[in-house]
Amino acid sequence: MLSPDELERYARHIVLRDVGGPGQAALKRASVLVIGAGGLGAPALMYLAAAGVGTLGVVDDDVVSLSNLQRQVIHTTPDIGRHKVESAAERIAALNPHVRFVGHATWLNADNALSLIGDYDLVLDGSDNFSTRYLVSDACFFAKRPLISAALGTFDGSLTTIRAHETGEQGEFNPTYRCLFPEAPPPGTVPACAEAGVMGALAGVLGSMMALEAIREIVGFGDGLVGRLLMIDARAMRFETLRYSRDPANPLNGDGPVFEDLSVHRS
């Protein structure tokens, strides 16, 4: 399944015992949808493309601005004013022509989320607002797709993997995003990136870790982050992991499910 050019390109993966030829072939067959080509999505996209993920999709309706370039490394100065999906497509094609890129220059909403997510094997959420995070996580549950979700603060970040549509070793459903964060913070309590700022290199670290977790999910080595929240404190250069479990009261796969579709996200 791998051409001579691909065998040379991915040689450092193929010699890894936990990846090898079968793992690299799995990456080639995989399709990954990234929500947002911004601070988290940019490095994630580049490392997934470099790793040889066969199909990469991106949902982002924004255009490149000068203030993006401090952290959104997939875009460059000449890209200012272009749609992010266009500049991302160009950079990925230059990095790895074996990757099929699909740009969705649209805003993710309750009407298109299931159809977009359902076309991919795995979803990475690098969005910067709670409403989108809840929408993506709920849509992944109904579409039965695994989700890697990350959030970035000023000098902190977090990462987890959600497979809420599946059961764990004890036969109970895995936790949902709503088990971890039952409710979004009140409006105005969490300042936006433009107001509070963000450390650009931290976005690179966390976005790269999203890509690593995605590769691990696809290839199947090691222990993933289902039921675990990885937290990064860049000031102290400290990494901690918090375990969390399914909340029986959550509205998706709790003891008395309330949500049957994405209508809760329609205003």
Buried (B, 14 or more C-beta within 10 A) or exposed (E): EBEEEBEEBBEEBBEEEEBBBEBBBBBBEBBBBBBBBBBBBBBBBBBBBBBBBBBBBBBBEBBBEEEBBBBBBBBBEEBBEBBBBBBBBBBBBEBBEBBEBBBBBEEBBBEBBBEBBBBBBBBBBBBBEBEBBBBBBBBBBBBEBBBBBBBBBBBBBBBBBBBBBEEBEEEEBBBBBBBBBEEEEEEEEBEEBEEEEBBEEBBBBBBBBBBBBBBBBBBEBEEBBBBBBBBBEBEEEEEEEEEEEBBEEBBBBBEEEEBEEBEBBEE
